[in-house]
């Protein structure tokens, strides 16, 4: 049986803590540079959450959304140096979830292809995966920018499946219940939800749950061996 793994990037391969910290560092830099007295992190995140939902029917890159929020709500127009600082901060501060390298070696030892499926833009994805030295771990990478359509819409999943050669069995690994799990299940993929705490108690439609990549390895072993 031909098997492939599709996987989300942010908050799945990378840790939630390092993603949040990278954004906090960037926004603190912006706050100080442009003389904003109040803290802006929580306000920025709340606005972005809504805009990320809106982008499902009106696609924009994460950077476009970041720039729009800062312009419309804080009267800040990002310079090229600001944008570069955003990328550099994420490249410097992102960390990998526990067990990632063993997970990759597990797949490679069994010749199971892996395709990254991320809502991020192409430049962010290439720069951060290169900085983490994981770019070459993937047979293919599909970004939302490639298909102008983010998760949970089916386009990005379908592109990944085609690149994987339409295998008979596909596992999708992601952290978001709605975008990752809901989107993957809508086209019939088996799902593994990555959670920060396996006993969070939140209801999920995922077929399996994992707290780290060692859990994912155990799940796959039971499933395919």
C-alpha positions in Angstrom: 0.0 0.0 0.0 1.3 3.4 -1.0 1.4 5.7 2.1 2.1 9.5 2.4 2.2 12.0 5.2 1.0 15.6 4.8 1.9 18.0 7.6 1.2 21.6 8.7 4.2 23.8 9.6 3.4 26.6 12.2 2.5 25.3 15.7 2.9 21.7 14.4 6.5 21.3 13.3 7.4 24.5 15.1 6.3 25.0 18.7 3.5 27.3 19.6 5.7 29.0 22.2 8.4 29.9 19.7 5.8 31.2 17.2 4.2 33.4 19.8 7.6 34.7 21.1 8.8 35.6 17.6 5.7 37.7 17.0 6.0 39.3 20.4 9.6 40.3 19.7 8.6 41.8 16.3 5.7 43.7 17.7 7.7 45.1 20.6 10.3 46.3 18.1 7.5 48.0 16.1 5.9 49.5 19.2 9.2 51.0 20.4 10.3 52.2 16.9 7.1 54.0 16.2 6.5 55.3 19.7 3.3 53.5 20.6 2.7 53.8 24.3 0.3 50.9 24.9 1.0 47.2 24.5 -0.2 46.0 21.1 0.3 42.2 21.0 -3.1 41.1 22.2 -4.9 43.6 20.1 -2.9 42.7 17.0 -3.5 38.9 17.5 -7.3 39.4 18.0 -7.6 41.4 14.8 -5.4 39.0 12.8 -7.5 36.1 13.9 -10.6 37.5 12.2 -8.6 38.6 9.1 -7.3 35.0 8.8 -10.8 33.7 8.6 -11.7 36.4 6.0 -8.7 35.4 3.9 -10.3 32.0 3.2 -12.6 33.8 0.7 -10.3 36.7 -0.1 -6.7 35.3 -0.2 -3.9 37.5 1.1 -0.4 36.5 2.4 0.3 36.7 6.1 2.6 39.7 5.5 -0.1 41.5 3.6 -2.4 41.0 6.6 0.3 42.1 9.1 0.9 45.3 7.1 -2.8 46.0 6.9 -3.4 45.6 10.6 -0.5 47.9 11.5 -1.6 50.5 8.9 -5.3 50.5 9.7 -5.2 50.1 13.5 -1.9 51.6 14.5 -1.2 54.0 11.7 2.2 52.3 10.9 3.4 51.7 7.4 6.1 49.0 7.5 9.4 49.7 5.8 11.4 47.1 4.0 13.7 47.0 7.0 10.7 46.3 9.3 9.6 43.4 7.0 13.1 42.0 7.0 13.2 42.2 10.8 10.0 40.2 10.9 11.5 37.4 8.8 14.8 37.5 10.7 13.1 37.3 14.1 11.2 34.2 13.1 14.2 32.6 11.5 16.2 33.2 14.7 13.6 32.2 17.3 11.5 29.3 15.9 12.2 25.9 17.5 11.1 22.4 16.5 8.6 20.3 18.4 10.0 17.4 20.4 10.9 14.3 18.4 10.9 16.0 15.0 14.2 14.5 13.8 13.3 11.0 14.9 9.9 11.4 13.1 11.7 12.4 9.9 14.1 9.5 10.2 11.2 7.1 10.8 9.5 8.2 7.6 12.7 8.1 5.6 13.6 4.6 6.8 10.2 3.4 5.5 10.4 5.5 2.3 7.2 7.3 3.2 7.0 10.6 1.3 6.2 13.8 3.3 4.6 16.9 2.0 4.4 20.2 3.9 1.0 21.9 3.6 1.2 25.4 5.1 -1.0 28.5 5.1 2.1 30.7 5.1 3.5 32.5 2.1 6.4 31.1 0.0 9.1 33.4 1.2 8.3 32.9 4.9 8.3 29.2 4.5 11.5 28.9 2.5 13.4 31.3 4.8 12.2 29.7 8.1 12.7 26.1 7.0 16.1 26.9 5.7 17.1 28.6 9.0 15.8 25.5 10.9 17.8 23.3 8.4 14.7 21.2 7.6 13.9 22.4 4.1 15.3 19.3 2.5 13.3 17.0 4.8 10.2 17.4 2.5 9.5 15.8 -0.8 7.3 18.8 -1.6 6.1 22.0 0.0 2.7 23.5 -0.8 1.9 27.0 0.5 -1.4 28.8 0.5 0.3 31.3 -1.8 0.9 28.6 -4.4 -2.8 27.9 -4.8 -4.2 31.3 -3.6 -6.3 29.3 -1.2 -5.6 28.5 2.5 -6.9 25.7 4.7 -9.6 24.5 5.4 -10.5 25.0 1.7 -9.7 21.8 -0.3 -7.4 23.3 -3.0 -4.3 23.2 -1.0 -4.9 19.6 0.2 -5.6 18.5 -3.3 -2.4 20.0 -4.7 -0.5 18.2 -2.0 -2.2 14.9 -2.8 -1.4 15.2 -6.5 2.3 15.9 -5.7 2.4 12.9 -3.4 1.1 10.8 -6.3 -2.4 10.2 -5.0 -1.4 7.5 -2.4 -3.9 4.9 -1.1 -3.4 6.0 2.5 -2.7 9.5 3.6 -2.2 10.9 7.1 -2.5 14.6 7.7 -0.8 16.1 10.8 -1.9 19.6 12.1 -2.8 21.6 15.1 -5.9 23.5 14.1 -9.2 21.7 14.7 -11.0 23.8 12.0 -8.4 24.5 9.4 -6.2 21.4 9.6 -8.4 18.6 10.9 -11.7 19.8 9.5 -10.1 20.6 6.1 -8.3 17.3 5.8 -11.3 15.2 6.9 -13.5 17.0 4.3 -11.6 15.3 1.6 -11.3 12.0 3.4 -7.8 12.1 4.9 -6.9 10.3 8.1 -5.9 12.9 10.7 -3.6 13.3 13.6 -4.1 16.5 15.7 -1.0 17.9 17.4 -1.9 19.3 20.8 0.2 21.0 23.3 -1.4 19.0 26.1 -2.8 15.6 25.1 -5.3 15.8 28.0 -6.7 19.2 27.1 -10.1 17.6 27.0 -11.2 19.6 23.9 -13.5 17.7 21.5 -11.8 16.8 18.2 -12.8 15.2 15.0 -9.3 13.9 14.5 -8.7 10.2 14.2 -5.7 10.4 16.6 -4.1 13.0 18.9 -0.4 13.6 19.7 1.5 15.9 22.0 4.8 15.5 20.2 6.4 13.6 17.3 7.2 10.6 19.5 3.4 10.1 19.9 3.1 10.5 16.1 5.7 7.7 15.5 3.8 5.4 17.9 0.5 6.1 16.1 2.0 5.4 12.7 3.7 2.3 13.9 0.4 0.9 15.0 -1.3 2.0 11.8 1.2 0.8 9.1 3.3 -2.0 10.7 
